[in-house]
Amino acid sequence: MHRLLIRLCFFCATIPGWSPAHSQNSLFEGPPVNYLKAPVRDAVSALAGQVQAGQSSLAYDAQYGYLLSVLEALDISLTSQTLVFSKTSLQLNRISPARPRALYFNDDVYVGWCQRGDVLELAVTDPEQGAIFYTVPQTQMTAPEFIRDNGQCLSCHASARTQNIPGYLIRSVYPDRQGQPLLRRGTFTIDHTSPLEQRWGGWYVTGQHGTMRHLGNLLVDSDEADLDLEQGANRQSLQGLVSTAAYPTQHSDIVALMVLEHQTQTHNALAAANFETRHATYQSYAMNELLDRPADQLSESAQRRIDKSVERLVRYIFFSDELPLGSPIVGTSGYSEYFASLGPEDSRGRSLRQFALTSRIFRYPCSYLVYSEAFLNLPPEAKQRTLQSMTEILQGERKGTEFKHLTPTLRQEILEILVATHPDFSN
């Protein structure tokens, strides 16, 4: 049985001097979360159950193994393909600049594939339990088994970089010509706030980005070498850099990368708010029994904890501190059109999935993950506060600098879209 595990961070726990934040594990290892023991109801576990029950089947392909069948079953578009070539996952012997690892994703599921890989790697957001990690052996069988990680993934995927809960992590490194990261040059955790010149080291990138520059498509000769960022800029294709003949598509789309960066940390913020709220209420109610207080009384300290996690979540939802784009962004794979078509739209055809890709990523800077099961299933204490905070911001009652990018017109438009398309705003 293969136990090679997914690393969405593309960065191993073997970094000298680094260790996971074990002190934070009490937030999810024990009650009330019980991360490793509580039942899950994520999309991957549902598919696994259907396969084992004979209700669904997965086709094996000699070149891709179960990749194409799994993507179809989980409704993941091939246009989302991005390619990472740094040796920063546990299947590192399968990864190099000549044979990058491919990643595909939708709103909730991430699938990693290596040429000649031992396993297909999956990570998925469970509505209550956050990021759950699975592997599927790339060996032909009647009913392939989805193997859930029993905690090894948390050595990388439960730290301050993932907001101290089991989560996702996108990293940028300086890779040498074999794909090994040059650690002394530093690494970056990237999201929608990161400077473009820090993004995508160790990744291939296709797409136009004008005068802005990034670290993608580059190999570094030494720790001291100066980088010519022009070499990796504005690539319509990867021809001359790597052969993509072995991959389902020829792209590593810049727009897909930008969506991925936003989505992973926003999912982490959702899970962090979920776990913190459940933990705070659990402890508060336990103290109520000891102190002979009303059973449902929520202490002031518990409320402060919940408020803090909700505030962090709302900042991600509204793209606070998003990097202003200095040039238009244009992808190559058709991902932009595919993603925008998913809606939902209001009666005027407006959607939170519509891109701007000029001064910012989205036309309406409010995350589409407000439609996710992770958002809809936030604990009541967190969800009520989140909805209240979002409404106050959109109605202009909060004018803090962290939301100054939301002009009065944008606030009104976003609120109108939410009222028309979101069940929690329509009442």
C-alpha beads as a LAMMPS data file, in Angstrom:
LAMMPS data file: protein, C-alpha beads

427 atoms
426 bonds

1 atom types
1 bond types

-500.0 500.0 xlo xhi
-500.0 500.0 ylo yhi
-500.0 500.0 zlo zhi

Masses

1 110.0

Atoms # bond

1 1 1 0.000 0.000 0.000
2 1 1 1.497 3.315 -1.070
3 1 1 1.719 6.045 1.548
4 1 1 3.213 8.826 -0.532
5 1 1 1.142 11.854 0.336
6 1 1 0.019 15.035 -1.366
7 1 1 1.902 18.271 -0.785
8 1 1 -0.080 21.199 -2.157
9 1 1 2.534 23.430 -0.596
10 1 1 5.084 21.736 -2.908
11 1 1 7.511 22.093 -0.035
12 1 1 8.708 19.245 2.191
13 1 1 9.052 19.224 5.965
14 1 1 12.743 18.447 5.605
15 1 1 13.724 22.105 5.629
16 1 1 16.645 22.509 8.060
17 1 1 15.613 24.220 11.264
18 1 1 11.904 24.052 10.551
19 1 1 9.302 22.026 12.395
20 1 1 5.495 22.019 12.427
21 1 1 3.575 24.099 14.938
22 1 1 2.658 21.247 17.251
23 1 1 1.521 23.704 19.910
24 1 1 -1.414 24.568 17.684
25 1 1 -2.586 20.992 17.237
26 1 1 -4.848 21.139 20.267
27 1 1 -7.165 23.264 18.147
28 1 1 -8.033 20.310 15.927
29 1 1 -6.621 17.016 17.258
30 1 1 -8.960 16.609 20.233
31 1 1 -12.587 17.527 20.880
32 1 1 -14.631 19.188 19.589
33 1 1 -12.947 18.920 16.149
34 1 1 -11.320 15.465 16.375
35 1 1 -9.748 16.023 12.969
36 1 1 -8.420 12.492 12.392
37 1 1 -11.399 10.614 13.848
38 1 1 -14.571 12.537 13.054
39 1 1 -16.617 11.462 10.012
40 1 1 -16.151 13.503 6.839
41 1 1 -18.542 14.259 4.000
42 1 1 -16.277 15.777 1.387
43 1 1 -16.507 15.200 -2.361
44 1 1 -13.598 12.747 -2.451
45 1 1 -14.932 10.561 0.352
46 1 1 -18.307 10.513 -1.414
47 1 1 -16.684 9.365 -4.659
48 1 1 -14.631 6.769 -2.791
49 1 1 -17.791 5.355 -1.235
50 1 1 -19.509 5.145 -4.600
51 1 1 -16.516 3.357 -6.157
52 1 1 -16.251 0.818 -3.344
53 1 1 -20.010 0.182 -3.463
54 1 1 -19.893 -0.406 -7.212
55 1 1 -22.107 2.614 -7.894
56 1 1 -19.348 4.394 -9.830
57 1 1 -16.293 3.193 -11.679
58 1 1 -13.001 4.814 -12.609
59 1 1 -11.288 4.127 -15.914
60 1 1 -7.561 3.428 -15.954
61 1 1 -5.426 4.956 -18.693
62 1 1 -1.983 3.641 -19.573
63 1 1 -0.506 7.160 -19.668
64 1 1 -2.420 9.007 -16.963
65 1 1 -3.588 6.228 -14.669
66 1 1 -6.808 7.322 -12.977
67 1 1 -6.221 11.062 -13.510
68 1 1 -8.668 11.788 -16.327
69 1 1 -11.418 9.628 -14.849
70 1 1 -11.042 11.205 -11.405
71 1 1 -11.115 14.726 -12.861
72 1 1 -14.304 13.914 -14.738
73 1 1 -15.934 12.324 -11.692
74 1 1 -15.090 15.337 -9.518
75 1 1 -16.022 17.896 -12.208
76 1 1 -12.571 19.448 -12.477
77 1 1 -11.688 21.203 -15.728
78 1 1 -8.443 20.472 -17.559
79 1 1 -8.173 24.222 -18.164
80 1 1 -7.145 24.546 -14.499
81 1 1 -3.840 22.767 -15.175
82 1 1 -0.766 24.328 -13.587
83 1 1 2.726 22.804 -13.655
84 1 1 5.287 22.880 -10.838
85 1 1 8.835 21.614 -11.404
86 1 1 10.584 22.201 -8.078
87 1 1 11.452 19.074 -6.095
88 1 1 9.271 20.007 -3.178
89 1 1 6.836 17.134 -2.706
90 1 1 7.202 13.554 -1.513
91 1 1 7.219 12.251 -5.102
92 1 1 10.239 14.422 -5.737
93 1 1 12.035 11.666 -7.652
94 1 1 9.262 11.942 -10.250
95 1 1 9.571 15.734 -10.537
96 1 1 12.098 17.832 -12.435
97 1 1 12.159 20.807 -14.810
98 1 1 11.764 18.264 -17.627
99 1 1 8.895 16.442 -15.876
100 1 1 6.863 18.900 -13.825
101 1 1 4.034 17.873 -11.550
102 1 1 0.558 18.842 -12.751
103 1 1 -2.142 20.245 -10.480
104 1 1 -5.863 20.494 -11.285
105 1 1 -8.563 22.018 -9.093
106 1 1 -12.110 23.250 -8.701
107 1 1 -13.623 25.200 -5.816
108 1 1 -13.081 22.416 -3.272
109 1 1 -10.818 19.670 -4.680
110 1 1 -7.150 19.612 -5.709
111 1 1 -5.618 16.752 -7.723
112 1 1 -1.866 16.279 -8.237
113 1 1 -0.367 14.053 -10.954
114 1 1 3.239 13.100 -11.704
115 1 1 4.498 11.336 -14.784
116 1 1 5.028 7.687 -13.792
117 1 1 3.867 8.589 -10.299
118 1 1 3.168 5.972 -7.658
119 1 1 -0.056 7.647 -6.570
120 1 1 -2.607 10.195 -7.621
121 1 1 -2.745 12.873 -4.932
122 1 1 -5.943 14.542 -3.756
123 1 1 -6.845 17.173 -1.183
124 1 1 -10.377 18.374 -0.552
125 1 1 -12.185 20.795 1.725
126 1 1 -14.685 19.118 4.022
127 1 1 -17.487 21.476 5.163
128 1 1 -16.701 20.901 8.852
129 1 1 -13.209 19.388 9.002
130 1 1 -11.238 21.560 6.588
131 1 1 -8.525 20.132 4.332
132 1 1 -8.551 16.334 4.025
133 1 1 -5.769 14.498 2.153
134 1 1 -6.021 11.291 0.098
135 1 1 -3.985 9.205 -2.309
136 1 1 -5.049 6.716 -4.987
137 1 1 -2.476 4.117 -6.111
138 1 1 -1.731 4.447 -9.827
139 1 1 -2.120 0.707 -10.327
140 1 1 -4.955 -0.751 -12.363
141 1 1 -7.586 -2.481 -10.246
142 1 1 -11.337 -3.117 -10.275
143 1 1 -12.171 -0.643 -7.505
144 1 1 -9.226 1.684 -6.741
145 1 1 -8.914 2.617 -3.082
146 1 1 -8.870 6.200 -1.828
147 1 1 -6.485 6.189 1.136
148 1 1 -6.961 8.968 3.668
149 1 1 -3.851 10.412 5.283
150 1 1 -3.533 9.516 8.969
151 1 1 -1.618 12.609 10.008
152 1 1 1.690 12.668 8.118
153 1 1 0.505 15.485 5.875
154 1 1 0.088 17.729 8.898
155 1 1 3.864 17.997 9.283
156 1 1 3.666 20.553 6.459
157 1 1 -0.028 21.297 6.335
158 1 1 -0.734 22.455 9.896
159 1 1 1.451 25.439 10.733
160 1 1 1.384 29.211 10.852
161 1 1 1.666 29.102 7.066
162 1 1 -1.744 27.406 6.902
163 1 1 -3.267 29.614 9.626
164 1 1 -2.528 26.931 12.240
165 1 1 -5.062 24.401 11.006
166 1 1 -4.903 21.536 8.485
167 1 1 -4.837 23.521 5.281
168 1 1 -3.279 24.400 1.946
169 1 1 -0.076 26.150 1.100
170 1 1 1.298 27.528 -2.163
171 1 1 5.015 28.219 -2.106
172 1 1 7.481 29.978 -4.370
173 1 1 11.166 28.956 -4.346
174 1 1 14.404 29.540 -6.231
175 1 1 14.935 26.221 -8.097
176 1 1 18.253 25.062 -9.519
177 1 1 18.569 23.238 -12.835
178 1 1 17.556 19.946 -11.236
179 1 1 14.547 21.533 -9.552
180 1 1 16.074 21.559 -6.067
181 1 1 15.127 24.699 -4.097
182 1 1 18.028 26.937 -3.134
183 1 1 16.860 27.491 0.423
184 1 1 19.429 30.120 1.317
185 1 1 17.836 32.460 -1.198
186 1 1 14.578 32.228 0.712
187 1 1 11.052 31.060 -0.051
188 1 1 7.658 32.746 -0.166
189 1 1 4.179 31.762 0.911
190 1 1 1.955 33.312 -1.740
191 1 1 -1.637 34.477 -1.927
192 1 1 -3.515 37.361 -3.568
193 1 1 -1.532 39.920 -1.520
194 1 1 1.933 38.760 -2.651
195 1 1 4.118 40.938 -4.905
196 1 1 4.213 39.412 -8.368
197 1 1 8.007 39.367 -8.341
198 1 1 7.847 36.842 -5.462
199 1 1 5.381 34.488 -7.144
200 1 1 5.737 31.194 -9.005
201 1 1 9.374 30.314 -8.426
202 1 1 9.555 26.635 -9.363
203 1 1 6.400 26.831 -11.506
204 1 1 5.834 27.103 -15.221
205 1 1 3.617 30.020 -16.213
206 1 1 1.814 30.701 -19.485
207 1 1 0.037 33.985 -20.115
208 1 1 0.513 37.692 -20.617
209 1 1 1.224 40.085 -17.736
210 1 1 2.634 43.170 -19.442
211 1 1 5.393 45.027 -17.596
212 1 1 5.034 43.039 -14.369
213 1 1 7.588 40.298 -13.705
214 1 1 7.560 37.037 -11.730
215 1 1 9.861 34.136 -10.801
216 1 1 8.117 31.541 -12.959
217 1 1 9.817 29.653 -15.804
218 1 1 13.275 30.330 -14.347
219 1 1 16.138 28.071 -13.260
220 1 1 18.798 29.439 -10.923
221 1 1 22.455 28.525 -11.407
222 1 1 23.664 29.321 -7.890
223 1 1 22.779 31.035 -4.637
224 1 1 24.532 34.171 -5.821
225 1 1 23.314 34.269 -9.423
226 1 1 21.436 37.332 -10.582
227 1 1 18.075 36.540 -12.133
228 1 1 16.969 37.814 -15.501
229 1 1 13.216 37.941 -15.005
230 1 1 12.731 38.822 -18.657
231 1 1 13.478 35.223 -19.634
232 1 1 10.332 33.895 -17.980
233 1 1 8.007 36.754 -18.831
234 1 1 4.914 36.795 -21.068
235 1 1 5.129 33.242 -22.382
236 1 1 2.274 32.218 -24.660
237 1 1 3.563 28.656 -24.574
238 1 1 6.221 26.584 -22.828
239 1 1 7.908 25.632 -26.079
240 1 1 11.660 25.807 -25.617
241 1 1 11.347 25.379 -21.856
242 1 1 9.767 21.951 -21.477
243 1 1 7.900 19.425 -23.577
244 1 1 4.239 19.293 -22.569
245 1 1 3.387 16.395 -24.900
246 1 1 2.894 14.031 -21.953
247 1 1 0.268 16.273 -20.285
248 1 1 -3.454 16.587 -20.999
249 1 1 -2.995 20.252 -21.992
250 1 1 -0.063 22.468 -22.966
251 1 1 -0.685 25.179 -20.374
252 1 1 0.215 26.361 -16.902
253 1 1 -2.269 29.198 -16.915
254 1 1 -1.451 32.431 -15.082
255 1 1 -5.103 33.124 -14.254
256 1 1 -5.549 29.629 -12.806
257 1 1 -2.483 30.250 -10.652
258 1 1 -3.903 33.522 -9.338
259 1 1 -7.240 31.922 -8.502
260 1 1 -5.449 29.025 -6.802
261 1 1 -3.478 31.396 -4.584
262 1 1 -6.573 33.248 -3.435
263 1 1 -8.634 30.125 -2.974
264 1 1 -6.208 28.134 -0.833
265 1 1 -5.699 30.773 1.840
266 1 1 -9.376 31.719 1.870
267 1 1 -10.258 28.074 2.487
268 1 1 -7.743 28.131 5.330
269 1 1 -9.416 31.207 6.796
270 1 1 -12.805 29.477 6.605
271 1 1 -11.479 26.400 8.397
272 1 1 -9.648 28.505 10.981
273 1 1 -12.840 30.415 11.799
274 1 1 -14.721 27.123 11.984
275 1 1 -12.244 25.411 14.319
276 1 1 -11.669 28.456 16.528
277 1 1 -15.408 28.981 16.987
278 1 1 -16.070 25.355 17.832
279 1 1 -13.179 25.317 20.272
280 1 1 -14.127 28.615 21.908
281 1 1 -17.768 27.613 22.403
282 1 1 -16.792 24.119 23.609
283 1 1 -14.512 25.557 26.295
284 1 1 -16.975 28.273 27.260
285 1 1 -19.847 25.821 27.713
286 1 1 -17.621 23.509 29.765
287 1 1 -16.791 26.415 32.062
288 1 1 -20.481 27.265 32.354
289 1 1 -21.105 23.884 33.930
290 1 1 -18.239 24.317 36.372
291 1 1 -19.239 27.862 37.316
292 1 1 -22.977 27.183 37.437
293 1 1 -23.686 29.672 34.629
294 1 1 -26.425 29.345 32.007
295 1 1 -25.533 26.450 29.700
296 1 1 -25.560 28.542 26.511
297 1 1 -23.694 31.571 27.871
298 1 1 -20.749 32.538 25.670
299 1 1 -17.932 34.090 27.643
300 1 1 -16.352 37.382 26.641
301 1 1 -13.039 35.681 25.924
302 1 1 -14.782 33.183 23.637
303 1 1 -16.517 35.989 21.801
304 1 1 -13.214 37.809 21.300
305 1 1 -11.651 34.659 19.853
306 1 1 -14.517 34.205 17.427
307 1 1 -14.518 37.875 16.460
308 1 1 -10.797 37.768 15.677
309 1 1 -11.079 34.729 13.413
310 1 1 -14.126 36.172 11.656
311 1 1 -12.340 39.458 11.041
312 1 1 -9.465 37.590 9.386
313 1 1 -11.941 35.660 7.242
314 1 1 -13.815 38.769 6.137
315 1 1 -10.564 40.395 5.081
316 1 1 -9.844 37.433 2.791
317 1 1 -13.395 37.420 1.451
318 1 1 -13.129 41.069 0.437
319 1 1 -9.547 40.824 -0.920
320 1 1 -8.108 43.265 1.608
321 1 1 -4.496 44.152 0.796
322 1 1 -4.790 42.571 -2.657
323 1 1 -1.814 43.340 -4.867
324 1 1 -2.745 46.090 -7.351
325 1 1 -1.994 44.847 -10.857
326 1 1 0.243 47.079 -12.930
327 1 1 -0.671 45.505 -16.280
328 1 1 -3.539 43.464 -17.736
329 1 1 -3.437 39.694 -17.212
330 1 1 -4.428 37.294 -20.018
331 1 1 -4.416 33.497 -19.658
332 1 1 -3.847 30.885 -22.343
333 1 1 -5.893 27.782 -21.494
334 1 1 -9.467 29.047 -21.573
335 1 1 -9.643 28.821 -17.783
336 1 1 -10.785 32.440 -17.468
337 1 1 -13.830 31.832 -19.656
338 1 1 -14.598 28.477 -18.031
339 1 1 -14.388 29.816 -14.476
340 1 1 -16.489 32.902 -15.222
341 1 1 -19.215 30.761 -16.823
342 1 1 -19.922 28.926 -13.564
343 1 1 -21.910 31.793 -12.010
344 1 1 -24.318 32.200 -10.342
345 1 1 -25.463 35.423 -11.992
346 1 1 -28.017 37.998 -10.947
347 1 1 -30.742 39.259 -13.314
348 1 1 -28.280 41.739 -14.836
349 1 1 -25.735 39.019 -15.644
350 1 1 -23.356 40.033 -12.855
351 1 1 -21.365 37.385 -10.996
352 1 1 -18.661 37.203 -8.339
353 1 1 -16.743 34.989 -10.793
354 1 1 -16.340 37.719 -13.380
355 1 1 -12.710 38.734 -13.847
356 1 1 -11.241 42.197 -14.119
357 1 1 -7.564 41.207 -14.566
358 1 1 -6.569 44.816 -15.008
359 1 1 -6.082 46.599 -11.687
360 1 1 -7.271 43.567 -9.644
361 1 1 -8.206 39.921 -10.161
362 1 1 -11.991 40.091 -9.987
363 1 1 -14.413 42.719 -11.175
364 1 1 -16.293 42.464 -7.869
365 1 1 -13.798 41.875 -5.026
366 1 1 -15.856 39.464 -2.953
367 1 1 -14.782 35.833 -2.927
368 1 1 -16.861 33.276 -4.812
369 1 1 -16.155 30.946 -1.866
370 1 1 -19.101 32.543 -0.075
371 1 1 -21.099 29.960 -2.065
372 1 1 -18.972 27.062 -0.793
373 1 1 -20.181 24.415 1.626
374 1 1 -17.381 25.506 3.967
375 1 1 -18.936 28.988 4.180
376 1 1 -22.534 27.801 4.310
377 1 1 -21.677 25.385 7.138
378 1 1 -19.771 27.766 9.382
379 1 1 -20.797 27.348 13.040
380 1 1 -23.772 29.636 13.802
381 1 1 -21.737 31.908 16.085
382 1 1 -19.161 32.522 13.323
383 1 1 -21.592 32.650 10.448
384 1 1 -23.835 35.234 12.108
385 1 1 -20.856 37.475 12.812
386 1 1 -19.487 37.025 9.288
387 1 1 -22.772 37.919 7.640
388 1 1 -23.229 40.899 9.939
389 1 1 -19.713 42.168 9.262
390 1 1 -20.071 41.727 5.493
391 1 1 -23.416 43.546 5.513
392 1 1 -22.054 46.441 7.578
393 1 1 -19.103 46.813 5.199
394 1 1 -21.254 46.686 2.076
395 1 1 -23.770 49.126 3.498
396 1 1 -20.971 51.590 4.229
397 1 1 -21.221 51.350 8.004
398 1 1 -17.561 50.307 8.299
399 1 1 -15.014 52.518 6.584
400 1 1 -11.720 51.136 7.920
401 1 1 -8.629 51.370 5.750
402 1 1 -8.611 47.591 5.238
403 1 1 -11.721 47.998 3.064
404 1 1 -10.912 51.306 1.391
405 1 1 -10.580 49.522 -1.963
406 1 1 -14.343 48.941 -1.893
407 1 1 -15.791 52.086 -3.412
408 1 1 -19.426 52.984 -2.684
409 1 1 -20.367 51.730 -6.157
410 1 1 -18.568 48.411 -5.647
411 1 1 -20.165 47.917 -2.239
412 1 1 -23.614 48.471 -3.696
413 1 1 -22.970 46.161 -6.663
414 1 1 -21.601 43.355 -4.508
415 1 1 -24.514 43.597 -2.100
416 1 1 -26.992 43.482 -4.989
417 1 1 -25.298 40.368 -6.391
418 1 1 -25.334 38.651 -2.993
419 1 1 -28.989 39.494 -2.351
420 1 1 -29.900 38.016 -5.736
421 1 1 -27.716 34.890 -5.607
422 1 1 -26.856 33.927 -2.032
423 1 1 -29.331 32.208 0.332
424 1 1 -28.026 34.018 3.428
425 1 1 -28.453 37.467 1.871
426 1 1 -31.736 36.939 0.036
427 1 1 -33.911 37.160 3.142

Bonds

1 1 1 2
2 1 2 3
3 1 3 4
4 1 4 5
5 1 5 6
6 1 6 7
7 1 7 8
8 1 8 9
9 1 9 10
10 1 10 11
11 1 11 12
12 1 12 13
13 1 13 14
14 1 14 15
15 1 15 16
16 1 16 17
17 1 17 18
18 1 18 19
19 1 19 20
20 1 20 21
21 1 21 22
22 1 22 23
23 1 23 24
24 1 24 25
25 1 25 26
26 1 26 27
27 1 27 28
28 1 28 29
29 1 29 30
30 1 30 31
31 1 31 32
32 1 32 33
33 1 33 34
34 1 34 35
35 1 35 36
36 1 36 37
37 1 37 38
38 1 38 39
39 1 39 40
40 1 40 41
41 1 41 42
42 1 42 43
43 1 43 44
44 1 44 45
45 1 45 46
46 1 46 47
47 1 47 48
48 1 48 49
49 1 49 50
50 1 50 51
51 1 51 52
52 1 52 53
53 1 53 54
54 1 54 55
55 1 55 56
56 1 56 57
57 1 57 58
58 1 58 59
59 1 59 60
60 1 60 61
61 1 61 62
62 1 62 63
63 1 63 64
64 1 64 65
65 1 65 66
66 1 66 67
67 1 67 68
68 1 68 69
69 1 69 70
70 1 70 71
71 1 71 72
72 1 72 73
73 1 73 74
74 1 74 75
75 1 75 76
76 1 76 77
77 1 77 78
78 1 78 79
79 1 79 80
80 1 80 81
81 1 81 82
82 1 82 83
83 1 83 84
84 1 84 85
85 1 85 86
86 1 86 87
87 1 87 88
88 1 88 89
89 1 89 90
90 1 90 91
91 1 91 92
92 1 92 93
93 1 93 94
94 1 94 95
95 1 95 96
96 1 96 97
97 1 97 98
98 1 98 99
99 1 99 100
100 1 100 101
101 1 101 102
102 1 102 103
103 1 103 104
104 1 104 105
105 1 105 106
106 1 106 107
107 1 107 108
108 1 108 109
109 1 109 110
110 1 110 111
111 1 111 112
112 1 112 113
113 1 113 114
114 1 114 115
115 1 115 116
116 1 116 117
117 1 117 118
118 1 118 119
119 1 119 120
120 1 120 121
121 1 121 122
122 1 122 123
123 1 123 124
124 1 124 125
125 1 125 126
126 1 126 127
127 1 127 128
128 1 128 129
129 1 129 130
130 1 130 131
131 1 131 132
132 1 132 133
133 1 133 134
134 1 134 135
135 1 135 136
136 1 136 137
137 1 137 138
138 1 138 139
139 1 139 140
140 1 140 141
141 1 141 142
142 1 142 143
143 1 143 144
144 1 144 145
145 1 145 146
146 1 146 147
147 1 147 148
148 1 148 149
149 1 149 150
150 1 150 151
151 1 151 152
152 1 152 153
153 1 153 154
154 1 154 155
155 1 155 156
156 1 156 157
157 1 157 158
158 1 158 159
159 1 159 160
160 1 160 161
161 1 161 162
162 1 162 163
163 1 163 164
164 1 164 165
165 1 165 166
166 1 166 167
167 1 167 168
168 1 168 169
169 1 169 170
170 1 170 171
171 1 171 172
172 1 172 173
173 1 173 174
174 1 174 175
175 1 175 176
176 1 176 177
177 1 177 178
178 1 178 179
179 1 179 180
180 1 180 181
181 1 181 182
182 1 182 183
183 1 183 184
184 1 184 185
185 1 185 186
186 1 186 187
187 1 187 188
188 1 188 189
189 1 189 190
190 1 190 191
191 1 191 192
192 1 192 193
193 1 193 194
194 1 194 195
195 1 195 196
196 1 196 197
197 1 197 198
198 1 198 199
199 1 199 200
200 1 200 201
201 1 201 202
202 1 202 203
203 1 203 204
204 1 204 205
205 1 205 206
206 1 206 207
207 1 207 208
208 1 208 209
209 1 209 210
210 1 210 211
211 1 211 212
212 1 212 213
213 1 213 214
214 1 214 215
215 1 215 216
216 1 216 217
217 1 217 218
218 1 218 219
219 1 219 220
220 1 220 221
221 1 221 222
222 1 222 223
223 1 223 224
224 1 224 225
225 1 225 226
226 1 226 227
227 1 227 228
228 1 228 229
229 1 229 230
230 1 230 231
231 1 231 232
232 1 232 233
233 1 233 234
234 1 234 235
235 1 235 236
236 1 236 237
237 1 237 238
238 1 238 239
239 1 239 240
240 1 240 241
241 1 241 242
242 1 242 243
243 1 243 244
244 1 244 245
245 1 245 246
246 1 246 247
247 1 247 248
248 1 248 249
249 1 249 250
250 1 250 251
251 1 251 252
252 1 252 253
253 1 253 254
254 1 254 255
255 1 255 256
256 1 256 257
257 1 257 258
258 1 258 259
259 1 259 260
260 1 260 261
261 1 261 262
262 1 262 263
263 1 263 264
264 1 264 265
265 1 265 266
266 1 266 267
267 1 267 268
268 1 268 269
269 1 269 270
270 1 270 271
271 1 271 272
272 1 272 273
273 1 273 274
274 1 274 275
275 1 275 276
276 1 276 277
277 1 277 278
278 1 278 279
279 1 279 280
280 1 280 281
281 1 281 282
282 1 282 283
283 1 283 284
284 1 284 285
285 1 285 286
286 1 286 287
287 1 287 288
288 1 288 289
289 1 289 290
290 1 290 291
291 1 291 292
292 1 292 293
293 1 293 294
294 1 294 295
295 1 295 296
296 1 296 297
297 1 297 298
298 1 298 299
299 1 299 300
300 1 300 301
301 1 301 302
302 1 302 303
303 1 303 304
304 1 304 305
305 1 305 306
306 1 306 307
307 1 307 308
308 1 308 309
309 1 309 310
310 1 310 311
311 1 311 312
312 1 312 313
313 1 313 314
314 1 314 315
315 1 315 316
316 1 316 317
317 1 317 318
318 1 318 319
319 1 319 320
320 1 320 321
321 1 321 322
322 1 322 323
323 1 323 324
324 1 324 325
325 1 325 326
326 1 326 327
327 1 327 328
328 1 328 329
329 1 329 330
330 1 330 331
331 1 331 332
332 1 332 333
333 1 333 334
334 1 334 335
335 1 335 336
336 1 336 337
337 1 337 338
338 1 338 339
339 1 339 340
340 1 340 341
341 1 341 342
342 1 342 343
343 1 343 344
344 1 344 345
345 1 345 346
346 1 346 347
347 1 347 348
348 1 348 349
349 1 349 350
350 1 350 351
351 1 351 352
352 1 352 353
353 1 353 354
354 1 354 355
355 1 355 356
356 1 356 357
357 1 357 358
358 1 358 359
359 1 359 360
360 1 360 361
361 1 361 362
362 1 362 363
363 1 363 364
364 1 364 365
365 1 365 366
366 1 366 367
367 1 367 368
368 1 368 369
369 1 369 370
370 1 370 371
371 1 371 372
372 1 372 373
373 1 373 374
374 1 374 375
375 1 375 376
376 1 376 377
377 1 377 378
378 1 378 379
379 1 379 380
380 1 380 381
381 1 381 382
382 1 382 383
383 1 383 384
384 1 384 385
385 1 385 386
386 1 386 387
387 1 387 388
388 1 388 389
389 1 389 390
390 1 390 391
391 1 391 392
392 1 392 393
393 1 393 394
394 1 394 395
395 1 395 396
396 1 396 397
397 1 397 398
398 1 398 399
399 1 399 400
400 1 400 401
401 1 401 402
402 1 402 403
403 1 403 404
404 1 404 405
405 1 405 406
406 1 406 407
407 1 407 408
408 1 408 409
409 1 409 410
410 1 410 411
411 1 411 412
412 1 412 413
413 1 413 414
414 1 414 415
415 1 415 416
416 1 416 417
417 1 417 418
418 1 418 419
419 1 419 420
420 1 420 421
421 1 421 422
422 1 422 423
423 1 423 424
424 1 424 425
425 1 425 426
426 1 426 427
